[in-house]
Amino acid sequence: MKFRCHRPATRISKTDNAQLGDIVFFKWKKERRYNHAAVVTSKVQGHLGLSQHGIKNHTTLDDVLARYRGTSNPIQRVLIIRPRSAK
């Protein structure tokens, strides 16, 4: 997945700073690039709720990370960006 932003975006360094509408990208250990994305749709007591395509359309960031932890292809990096709105 190549990143080409037509509008500037802000990189979010901590999940605590994530907001609704932020985009979460995932990179697995055996992949060269980020190859999956989800949108932050809820935030409850610091836990991010995500909407995505795939096995589970609505999940949490914690659940996604746990699902692949301990496997031969764990999630290696998570990138959260906040698109800036047009003015």
Beta strands, then each sheet from edge to edge (+ up, - down):
strand 1: 9-12
strand 2: 23-28
strand 3: 36-44
strand 4: 47-51
strand 5: 58-60
strand 6: 75-83
sheet 1: 1+ 6- 2+ 3- 4+ 5-
end
